[in-house]
Amino acid sequence: MASLIPCPHCGSRPKEEFTVKGATLARPAPDAGKEAWMDYVYLRDNPRGAYEEYWHHTSGCRRWLVVSRDTATHEISGSRDVALSKSVEVIR
C-alpha cells in the first residue's frame, strides 16, 4: 500500500503528489554571527524519531504543509497548513 499524506484541503493523498522541502528549522536572527548562519545553512542534525518537515502538495492544492513524520518508521502522524495553521491528524 502506498504511503498517504493527510492534506488539510484534499484529504489523504498518495505521497507521490508531494515534494519534500526539508526540516522546519528556526532561522537565525538577521544580525546573528557567521557561525550561526553556517550551522543553519550547511549543518543538520539527523534525528531519529518524531520530526516536522515542510512538504508542498505539488500535484494537488499546491499548498505548503508541515508534516509530522517519524524518521525511523516513516509513519505520518498528521499535517497542518503552514499559512492557516489548519491541522489534520491521522486516524487509525
Secondary structure, 3 states (H helix, E strand, C coil): CCCEEEECCCEEEEHHHCEEEEECCCCCCCCCCHHHHHHHHHCCCCCCCEEEEEEECCCCCCCEEEEEEECCCCCEEEEEECCCCCEEECCC
